[in-house]
Amino acid sequence: MYYVYVLYNLDDESAKKIYIGVTDDLIRRVREHNSGQSKWTSGFGPWKPVYYEAYLSAKDAINRERKLKHHGKGVSELKKRIEDSVYKAKKVRD
């Protein structure tokens, strides 16, 4: 399986940072983000997974990730979709 995932930065509420990525091992990848092994997310953690989609094909997962990252409304629509999950992630943290 391949996963397109969304992480939410729990410490930077003012920026409301999210990270969209693709992986074949979701648990390992989240650990890498939180331990500073990912270039873009290092220094911004901790990161909480708030959404993912599973695909059988790596190509499908990569295409979906690109569409979310680079489509004009992709990120804003995704933020609306995960709004409740982000709220719950923050509440668990507090």
C-alpha positions in Angstrom: 0.0 0.0 0.0 1.0 3.6 -0.6 -0.3 6.5 1.4 -0.9 10.2 0.8 -0.8 11.7 4.2 -1.3 15.1 5.9 0.5 16.1 9.0 -0.4 19.1 11.2 2.1 21.1 13.1 0.9 21.2 16.7 3.3 23.9 17.9 2.8 26.6 15.3 -0.8 27.4 15.6 -0.4 30.9 14.1 1.0 29.5 10.9 -1.3 26.5 10.8 1.3 24.5 9.0 0.4 21.3 7.2 2.6 18.9 5.4 1.4 16.6 2.5 3.5 13.6 1.6 3.5 10.1 0.1 5.0 6.9 1.6 4.8 3.2 1.7 5.1 3.0 5.5 3.0 5.6 7.2 4.1 4.9 10.8 7.8 5.0 9.9 7.4 8.2 8.0 5.6 10.0 10.8 8.4 9.0 13.1 11.0 10.4 10.7 9.2 13.7 10.5 9.1 14.0 14.3 12.7 13.0 14.8 14.0 15.7 12.4 15.0 13.2 9.6 12.8 15.0 7.0 14.4 18.2 5.6 11.3 20.3 5.2 9.6 19.4 8.5 12.7 19.4 10.7 12.6 22.2 13.3 8.9 22.6 13.0 7.5 19.6 15.0 5.9 17.9 16.6 3.7 16.7 13.7 0.4 14.9 14.1 -1.1 12.8 11.3 -4.7 14.1 10.7 -5.6 12.5 7.3 -4.5 9.9 4.9 -5.6 8.1 1.7 -4.4 4.6 0.7 -3.6 3.5 -2.8 -2.5 0.2 -4.3 -0.3 1.9 -6.9 2.6 4.2 -6.1 1.9 6.1 -9.3 -1.7 6.9 -8.2 -0.5 8.0 -4.8 2.2 10.3 -6.3 -0.3 11.8 -8.7 -2.8 12.5 -5.9 0.0 14.1 -3.8 0.9 16.4 -6.7 -2.7 17.3 -7.3 -3.1 18.3 -3.6 0.1 20.3 -3.5 -0.1 22.0 -6.8 -3.8 22.4 -7.7 -5.0 25.9 -7.0 -7.7 24.8 -4.6 -6.2 21.5 -3.5 -4.7 22.7 -0.2 -7.7 24.9 0.8 -10.2 22.2 0.1 -8.1 19.7 2.0 -7.9 22.1 5.0 -11.7 22.3 5.0 -11.9 18.5 4.9 -9.6 18.0 7.8 -10.8 20.9 10.0 -12.4 18.7 12.6 -9.4 16.3 12.7 -7.1 19.2 13.3 -9.3 20.6 16.1 -9.3 17.1 17.8 -5.5 16.8 17.4 -5.0 20.2 19.1 -7.5 19.3 21.9 -5.7 16.0 22.7 -2.5 17.9 22.9 -3.8 20.5 25.4 
